[in-house]
Amino acid sequence: MVKLKDKIEAEYENIDKLIAELPQKNELPFLQFLALAGVATVLHNCYNGIENILKLSLKEKNIPLPDGDRGTKNY
């Protein structure tokens, strides 16, 4: 079984790799639409990684998370 620490470290590694691929601030104004869409996707994936870390941490502490749009609790 994979330890929580290993799962979280893997998420951090993925986030670091994604951030390293982002263009520099001064390059953004010159990007075409599809390149900007790619940047947005990378940022979204970083957000998902952070969300996964939070979910893993809460699950480890048996803290229920909202389930879908209804706000019901999920264990």
LUMDREN-970477 format. One record per atom (N, C-alpha, C): x, y, z. Coordinates in steps of 0.05 Angstrom, whole numbers, padded with zeros to 5 digits, always signed. Example, Ala and Ser with C-alpha at 12.3 -4.5 7.8 and 13.67 -1.06 7.14 Angstrom:
2
+00264-00114+00156 +00246-00090+00156 +00264-00066+00156 +00257-00045+00142 +00273-00021+00143 +00258+00001+00157 
***
This chain:
75
+00017-00024+00000 +00000+00000+00000 +00018+00025+00000 +00010+00045-00016 +00026+00069-00018 +00019+00087+00005 +00040+00098+00018 +00036+00115+00041 +00026+00143+00032 +00012+00156+00050 +00001+00183+00045 +00024+00201+00038 +00046+00200+00052 +00068+00218+00047 +00078+00214+00018 +00079+00190+00008 +00088+00185-00019 +00069+00196-00040 +00043+00193-00034 +00023+00203-00052 +00025+00234-00054 +00028+00247-00031 +00030+00276-00031 +00055+00285-00044 +00077+00271-00040 +00102+00279-00053 +00100+00276-00083 +00086+00255-00092 +00082+00252-00121 +00066+00275-00133 +00045+00284-00118 +00030+00307-00127 +00047+00332-00129 +00063+00336-00108 +00082+00360-00108 +00101+00358-00132 +00112+00335-00138 +00130+00332-00160 +00116+00338-00187 +00091+00329-00190 +00076+00335-00214 +00071+00365-00216 +00064+00378-00194 +00059+00407-00195 +00084+00421-00202 +00107+00414-00191 +00133+00426-00197 +00139+00424-00227 +00134+00400-00238 +00140+00396-00267 +00122+00414-00284 +00097+00416-00276 +00078+00433-00291 +00087+00462-00290 +00094+00471-00267 +00101+00499-00264 +00126+00506-00280 +00145+00487-00281 +00169+00490-00296 +00164+00494-00326 +00141+00483-00336 +00134+00485-00364 +00120+00511-00371 +00111+00526-00351 +00097+00551-00357 +00115+00572-00370 +00104+00587-00388 +00121+00609-00400 +00126+00631-00380 +00146+00647-00385 +00152+00669-00368 +00131+00691-00372 +00128+00707-00351 +00107+00728-00351 +00109+00746-00376 +00133+00753-00384 +00137+00771-00407 +00130+00758-00433 +00128+00732-00434 +00121+00717-00458 +00091+00715-00463 +00075+00717-00442 +00046+00713-00444 +00032+00731-00465 +00039+00757-00466 +00024+00774-00486 +00028+00765-00515 +00049+00750-00520 +00055+00743-00548 +00045+00715-00556 +00032+00701-00538 +00023+00674-00544 -00003+00675-00559 -00006+00656-00577 -00031+00653-00593 -00052+00640-00575 -00076+00640-00585 -00099+00630-00569 -00094+00601-00560 -00086+00583-00578 -00082+00555-00570 -00060+00552-00549 -00039+00568-00551 -00018+00567-00531 -00028+00576-00504 -00044+00597-00504 -00056+00607-00479 -00075+00586-00467 -00090+00572-00485 -00107+00551-00475 -00091+00529-00462 -00068+00523-00473 -00050+00504-00461 -00040+00513-00434 -00033+00538-00431 -00025+00549-00406 -00047+00547-00385 -00072+00553-00394 -00095+00550-00376 -00098+00521-00367 -00094+00503-00384 -00096+00474-00377 -00075+00466-00357 -00051+00476-00361 -00029+00470-00342 -00036+00482-00314 -00046+00506-00313 -00054+00518-00288 -00077+00503-00275 -00096+00494-00291 -00118+00477-00281 -00108+00451-00269 -00088+00439-00282 -00077+00414-00271 -00062+00419-00245 -00049+00443-00242 -00036+00450-00217 -00058+00452-00195 -00079+00465-00201 -00102+00467-00182 -00112+00440-00174 -00115+00422-00194 -00124+00395-00187 -00105+00380-00169 -00079+00384-00173 -00059+00372-00156 -00061+00382-00127 -00065+00408-00124 -00069+00419-00097 -00094+00408-00084 -00115+00407-00100 -00140+00395-00091 -00137+00366-00082 -00122+00351-00097 -00117+00323-00090 -00102+00321-00064 -00082+00338-00060 -00067+00338-00034 -00086+00343-00011 -00103+00363-00014 -00122+00370+00007 -00141+00346+00012 -00152+00334-00009 -00170+00311-00005 -00156+00288+00008 -00131+00282+00000 -00116+00260+00013 -00113+00265+00043 -00106+00290+00049 -00101+00297+00077 -00127+00295+00094 -00149+00305+00083 -00174+00303+00097 -00184+00275+00100 -00180+00259+00079 -00188+00231+00080 -00172+00216+00102 -00146+00222+00104 -00129+00209+00124 -00139+00215+00152 -00151+00239+00156 -00160+00247+00182 -00190+00241+00186 -00201+00226+00167 -00230+00218+00168 -00248+00242+00169 -00241+00263+00156 -00258+00287+00154 -00275+00284+00129 -00302+00285+00131 -00319+00281+00108 -00317+00305+00088 -00320+00298+00063 -00319+00318+00041 -00347+00320+00029 -00354+00344+00020 -00379+00347+00005 -00379+00329-00019 -00403+00318-00025 -00405+00300-00048 -00423+00312-00069 -00411+00322-00090 -00426+00333-00112 -00439+00360-00106 -00459+00366-00121 -00473+00392-00119 -00492+00393-00095 -00500+00370-00085 -00520+00369-00064 -00508+00375-00036 -00482+00374-00034 -00469+00381-00008 -00471+00359+00012 -00480+00335+00004 -00481+00312+00023 -00453+00304+00029 -00450+00291+00052 -00424+00283+00061 -00415+00256+00050 -00390+00255+00043 -00378+00230+00031 -00355+00221+00049 -00356+00197+00059 -00335+00186+00075 -00318+00169+00058 
***
